[in-house]
């Protein structure tokens, strides 16, 4: 048993599956696996797999066991390798190709390029109570960065927006009104285009508006009036410092909760 080579192959594979095969001179095996990763991401993008929690689970079921098998195979091959073996010249080209693929995969996964750019999906951690009970602190959500490329958000949609405050991360809010709508907020509740707005997603009275209130306000074209579901704890468009948001401040559409401190919330669709 070549314990030294097996241990090194195992560590390299844990760092980047496929790297152990390169170390063991099994370059074509490494190339097959390292080519599979971007191909599977392309298929996931075309099928929009990561846009649903079930699709995320399916993607993980296919990819994670394969990665574990690649790591285990690298360690097994390293243990059984011959220490006196020299590198044949005819394997130099596969070696170079495998190293390039390994470097691209490592950079793409570690930087988030594959998930964020190729798939257009971002993960966010909820840290505030402003969207409770729809979202609570500890929820980790998947957000579609490309959802509003072809269209604009509709009323009642949950969106991710940037904050005007410096050193503040993105915020999750609900669209209450869109450009051209007329809005009134007071102690009686929210009047949208002359009709009392009913919001079944809120806990308690839908008239709760926190400390903000104002008379008739017409939403400018191309802008969106957003609020948190937990009205008493939300910094949102009711505040002049936050204001209505334009399309440039919209980051994406939350899809589902993929992890939470409360396991009953895992897989919950955000709506």
KETOR-871689 format. One record per residue (C-alpha): residue number from 1; residue in one letter; x, y, z. Coordinates in nm, 4 decimals, padded with zeros to 6 digits, always signed. Layout:
<atoms>
NUM, a, X, Y, Z
...
</atoms>
This chain:
<atoms>
1, x, +00.0000, +00.0000, +00.0000
2, x, +00.1296, +00.3425, -00.0976
3, x, -00.0119, +00.5330, +00.2003
4, x, +00.1674, +00.8575, +00.1181
5, x, +00.0296, +00.8808, -00.2356
6, x, -00.3151, +00.7703, -00.1218
7, x, -00.3244, +01.0379, +00.1501
8, x, -00.2102, +01.3125, -00.0865
9, x, -00.4620, +01.2053, -00.3512
10, x, -00.7375, +01.2112, -00.0893
11, x, -00.6471, +01.5614, +00.0316
12, x, -00.6228, +01.6958, -00.3239
13, x, -00.9622, +01.5460, -00.4095
14, x, -01.1248, +01.6980, -00.1036
15, x, -00.9874, +02.0358, -00.2112
16, x, -01.1026, +01.9833, -00.5717
17, x, -01.2577, +01.6523, -00.6820
18, x, -01.0615, +01.5348, -00.9835
19, x, -00.7269, +01.6720, -00.8607
20, x, -00.6475, +01.3400, -00.6945
21, x, -00.6915, +01.1598, -01.0275
22, x, -00.4475, +01.4058, -01.1858
23, x, -00.1944, +01.3321, -00.9126
24, x, -00.2442, +00.9582, -00.9699
25, x, -00.1910, +01.0010, -01.3462
26, x, -00.5542, +00.9025, -01.4187
27, x, -00.5991, +01.2105, -01.6356
28, x, -00.8856, +01.0890, -01.8539
29, x, -01.0902, +01.0008, -01.5468
30, x, -01.0218, +01.3506, -01.4132
31, x, -01.1172, +01.5086, -01.7466
32, x, -01.4468, +01.3177, -01.7574
33, x, -01.5449, +01.4332, -01.4085
34, x, -01.4191, +01.7898, -01.4475
35, x, -01.6121, +01.8203, -01.7750
36, x, -01.9261, +01.6826, -01.6115
37, x, -01.9433, +01.9662, -01.3561
38, x, -01.9967, +02.2585, -01.6010
39, x, -02.2162, +02.0376, -01.8195
40, x, -02.4436, +01.9580, -01.5244
41, x, -02.4630, +02.3288, -01.4402
42, x, -02.5616, +02.4072, -01.7987
43, x, -02.8362, +02.1433, -01.7871
44, x, -02.9533, +02.2785, -01.4484
45, x, -02.9729, +02.6290, -01.5954
46, x, -03.1686, +02.5179, -01.9022
47, x, -03.4105, +02.3128, -01.6916
48, x, -03.4246, +02.5833, -01.4194
49, x, -03.3587, +02.3099, -01.1626
50, x, -03.2353, +02.5394, -00.8864
51, x, -03.5464, +02.7567, -00.9134
52, x, -03.7355, +02.5052, -00.6995
53, x, -03.6347, +02.3322, -00.3774
54, x, -03.7154, +01.9938, -00.5318
55, x, -03.4840, +02.0757, -00.8209
56, x, -03.2084, +02.1741, -00.5781
57, x, -03.2454, +01.8405, -00.3981
58, x, -03.2365, +01.6548, -00.7328
59, x, -02.9227, +01.8419, -00.8374
60, x, -02.7560, +01.7566, -00.5053
61, x, -02.8588, +01.3879, -00.5275
62, x, -02.6888, +01.3623, -00.8679
63, x, -02.3742, +01.5641, -00.7945
64, x, -02.2803, +01.5000, -00.4311
65, x, -02.2575, +01.1183, -00.4461
66, x, -02.0546, +01.1474, -00.7669
67, x, -01.8120, +01.3854, -00.5955
68, x, -01.7752, +01.1452, -00.3015
69, x, -01.7105, +00.8569, -00.5429
70, x, -01.4424, +01.0588, -00.7231
71, x, -01.2728, +01.1373, -00.3897
72, x, -01.2875, +00.7727, -00.2795
73, x, -01.1565, +00.6488, -00.6151
74, x, -00.8618, +00.8886, -00.5983
75, x, -00.7657, +00.7595, -00.2534
76, x, -00.8041, +00.3931, -00.3618
77, x, -00.6013, +00.4460, -00.6780
78, x, -00.3302, +00.6291, -00.4841
79, x, -00.3009, +00.3478, -00.2305
80, x, -00.2509, +00.0894, -00.5054
81, x, -00.0137, +00.2954, -00.7212
82, x, +00.3457, +00.1971, -00.7952
83, x, +00.5922, +00.4499, -00.6432
84, x, +00.8469, +00.3770, -00.9190
85, x, +00.6071, +00.4627, -01.1989
86, x, +00.7267, +00.7407, -01.4352
87, x, +00.5076, +00.9761, -01.6329
88, x, +00.4737, +00.8637, -01.9990
89, x, +00.5293, +01.1414, -02.2527
90, x, +00.2059, +01.0535, -02.4327
91, x, +00.0087, +01.1557, -02.1226
92, x, +00.1405, +01.5104, -02.1110
93, x, -00.1445, +01.6583, -02.3188
94, x, -00.4232, +01.5006, -02.1081
95, x, -00.2350, +01.6219, -01.8017
96, x, -00.2342, +01.9830, -01.9205
97, x, -00.6034, +01.9659, -02.0155
98, x, -00.6966, +01.8112, -01.6798
99, x, -00.5029, +02.0760, -01.4863
100, x, -00.6733, +02.3563, -01.6814
101, x, -01.0178, +02.2069, -01.6163
102, x, -00.9395, +02.1594, -01.2470
103, x, -00.8237, +02.5212, -01.2148
104, x, -01.1349, +02.6506, -01.3945
105, x, -01.3691, +02.4389, -01.1806
106, x, -01.1969, +02.5409, -00.8581
107, x, -01.2077, +02.9111, -00.9488
108, x, -01.5673, +02.8901, -01.0741
109, x, -01.6989, +02.7190, -00.7628
110, x, -01.4969, +02.9106, -00.5037
111, x, -01.5769, +03.2514, -00.6540
112, x, -01.9447, +03.1699, -00.6931
113, x, -01.9235, +03.2300, -01.0693
114, x, -02.0887, +02.8983, -01.1578
115, x, -02.3873, +02.9473, -00.9278
116, x, -02.4238, +03.3267, -00.9322
117, x, -02.3447, +03.3980, -01.2968
118, x, -02.4128, +03.0744, -01.4842
119, x, -02.7257, +02.9780, -01.2886
120, x, -02.8227, +03.3299, -01.1810
121, x, -02.8933, +03.2140, -00.8242
122, x, -02.7745, +03.3848, -00.5054
123, x, -02.8064, +03.2703, -00.1467
124, x, -02.9009, +03.5191, +00.1284
125, x, -02.9209, +03.4899, +00.5046
126, x, -03.2141, +03.6622, +00.6739
127, x, -03.0931, +03.8473, +00.9834
128, x, -03.3841, +04.0817, +01.0639
129, x, -03.7506, +04.0496, +01.1628
130, x, -03.8795, +04.2920, +00.8996
131, x, -04.0409, +04.0222, +00.6805
132, x, -04.1776, +03.7972, +00.9577
133, x, -04.3634, +03.5682, +00.9399
134, x, -04.2874, +03.5205, +00.5695
135, x, -03.9145, +03.5178, +00.6467
136, x, -03.7517, +03.4993, +00.9889
137, x, -03.3932, +03.5383, +01.1150
138, x, -03.1911, +03.2276, +01.0367
139, x, -03.3690, +03.1529, +00.7082
140, x, -03.1345, +03.1027, +00.4143
141, x, -03.3086, +03.1790, +00.0875
142, x, -03.2356, +03.1226, -00.2809
143, x, -03.2813, +03.4344, -00.4944
144, x, -03.3230, +03.4460, -00.8721
145, x, -03.0989, +03.7322, -00.9894
146, x, -03.2405, +03.7190, -01.3440
147, x, -03.6135, +03.7122, -01.2632
148, x, -03.6705, +04.0777, -01.3492
149, x, -03.4574, +04.1007, -01.6617
150, x, -03.7564, +04.0375, -01.8913
151, x, -04.0261, +04.1973, -01.6722
152, x, -04.0992, +04.4173, -01.3722
153, x, -04.2288, +04.3024, -01.0321
154, x, -04.6035, +04.2847, -00.9770
155, x, -04.7953, +04.3964, -00.6697
156, x, -04.7599, +04.1584, -00.3709
157, x, -04.4402, +04.0011, -00.5058
158, x, -04.1506, +03.9619, -00.2628
159, x, -03.8281, +04.1141, -00.3977
160, x, -03.4691, +04.1824, -00.2908
161, x, -03.3675, +04.5493, -00.3037
162, x, -03.0573, +04.7501, -00.2201
163, x, -03.0581, +04.9851, +00.0769
164, x, -02.9672, +05.3533, +00.0527
165, x, -02.7759, +05.3345, +00.3800
166, x, -02.3972, +05.2860, +00.3472
167, x, -02.2475, +04.9514, +00.4516
168, x, -02.5912, +04.7923, +00.4484
169, x, -02.6661, +04.4695, +00.2621
170, x, -02.9680, +04.3891, +00.0422
171, x, -03.3129, +04.3865, +00.2003
172, x, -03.6185, +04.1705, +00.1326
173, x, -03.9479, +04.3568, +00.0929
174, x, -04.2932, +04.3132, -00.0589
175, x, -04.4192, +04.5245, -00.3481
176, x, -04.7284, +04.7143, -00.2340
177, x, -04.7784, +04.9493, -00.5277
178, x, -04.6270, +05.0053, -00.8729
179, x, -04.5773, +05.3105, -01.0908
180, x, -04.9040, +05.4995, -01.1504
181, x, -05.0795, +05.3617, -00.8391
182, x, -05.2224, +05.5937, -00.5761
183, x, -05.1492, +05.5031, -00.2156
184, x, -05.2726, +05.6292, +00.1216
185, x, -05.1432, +05.5017, +00.4560
186, x, -05.2943, +05.6042, +00.7893
187, x, -05.4297, +05.4506, +01.1073
188, x, -05.7155, +05.2914, +00.9142
189, x, -05.4821, +05.0871, +00.6964
190, x, -05.3557, +05.1030, +00.3397
191, x, -05.5714, +05.2364, +00.0575
192, x, -05.4496, +05.1297, -00.2875
193, x, -05.6207, +05.3043, -00.5779
194, x, -05.9158, +05.3802, -00.3554
195, x, -05.9561, +05.0237, -00.2255
196, x, -05.8644, +04.8957, +00.1200
197, x, -05.5673, +04.6627, +00.0786
198, x, -05.6152, +04.3249, +00.2421
199, x, -05.2975, +04.1323, +00.3204
200, x, -05.3566, +03.7767, +00.4452
201, x, -04.9818, +03.7127, +00.4745
202, x, -04.9550, +03.9487, +00.7723
203, x, -04.9884, +03.8301, +01.1309
204, x, -05.2447, +04.0275, +01.3284
205, x, -05.4193, +04.3339, +01.1903
206, x, -05.3359, +04.4244, +00.8305
207, x, -05.3809, +04.7893, +00.9321
208, x, -05.0618, +04.7873, +01.1394
209, x, -04.8323, +05.0426, +00.9772
210, x, -04.5719, +05.1118, +01.2429
211, x, -04.4860, +05.4763, +01.3070
212, x, -04.5172, +05.5809, +00.9426
213, x, -04.8204, +05.7397, +00.7829
214, x, -04.8950, +05.9890, +00.5067
215, x, -05.1721, +06.1165, +00.2827
216, x, -05.2315, +06.0490, -00.0841
217, x, -04.9117, +05.9519, -00.2680
218, x, -04.8908, +05.8716, -00.6391
219, x, -04.6138, +05.6286, -00.7261
220, x, -04.3870, +05.7735, -00.9984
221, x, -04.3628, +05.5750, -01.3251
222, x, -04.0973, +05.3035, -01.3157
223, x, -04.0870, +05.2943, -00.9347
224, x, -04.2179, +05.0522, -00.6728
225, x, -04.3449, +05.1144, -00.3215
226, x, -04.2210, +04.8333, -00.0950
227, x, -04.2877, +04.7379, +00.2667
228, x, -04.1907, +04.4622, +00.5068
229, x, -04.4588, +04.2190, +00.6236
230, x, -04.3674, +04.2960, +00.9853
231, x, -04.4804, +04.6584, +00.9564
232, x, -04.3761, +04.7676, +01.3024
233, x, -04.0155, +04.6480, +01.2505
234, x, -03.9555, +04.7367, +00.8863
235, x, -03.7496, +05.0181, +00.7348
236, x, -03.9043, +05.0595, +00.3903
237, x, -04.0649, +05.2964, +00.1369
238, x, -04.2742, +05.4620, +00.4072
239, x, -03.9552, +05.6333, +00.5225
240, x, -03.8324, +05.9308, +00.3138
241, x, -03.4757, +05.8025, +00.3593
242, x, -03.5685, +05.4732, +00.1906
243, x, -03.8320, +05.5916, -00.0571
244, x, -03.9836, +05.4142, -00.3535
245, x, -03.7351, +05.1943, -00.5407
246, x, -03.6594, +05.1975, -00.9105
247, x, -03.5567, +04.9003, -01.1239
248, x, -03.1888, +04.9794, -01.0612
249, x, -03.2290, +04.8945, -00.6918
250, x, -03.4007, +04.5589, -00.7496
251, x, -03.1595, +04.2676, -00.7053
252, x, -03.3840, +03.9673, -00.7615
253, x, -03.6778, +03.7505, -00.6596
254, x, -03.6653, +03.5190, -00.3533
255, x, -03.7666, +03.1650, -00.4494
256, x, -03.7581, +02.9348, -00.1461
257, x, -03.5943, +02.8706, +00.1894
258, x, -03.3193, +02.6124, +00.1429
259, x, -03.2071, +02.6078, +00.5090
260, x, -03.3416, +02.7366, +00.8390
261, x, -03.2970, +02.6953, +01.2118
262, x, -03.6594, +02.5787, +01.2050
263, x, -03.6536, +02.2643, +00.9891
264, x, -04.0253, +02.2978, +00.9170
265, x, -03.9439, +02.6047, +00.7082
266, x, -03.6923, +02.4277, +00.4820
267, x, -03.8258, +02.4038, +00.1263
268, x, -04.0915, +02.6691, +00.1887
269, x, -04.1806, +02.8662, -00.1216
270, x, -04.1597, +03.2437, -00.0694
271, x, -04.4773, +03.4237, -00.1744
</atoms>
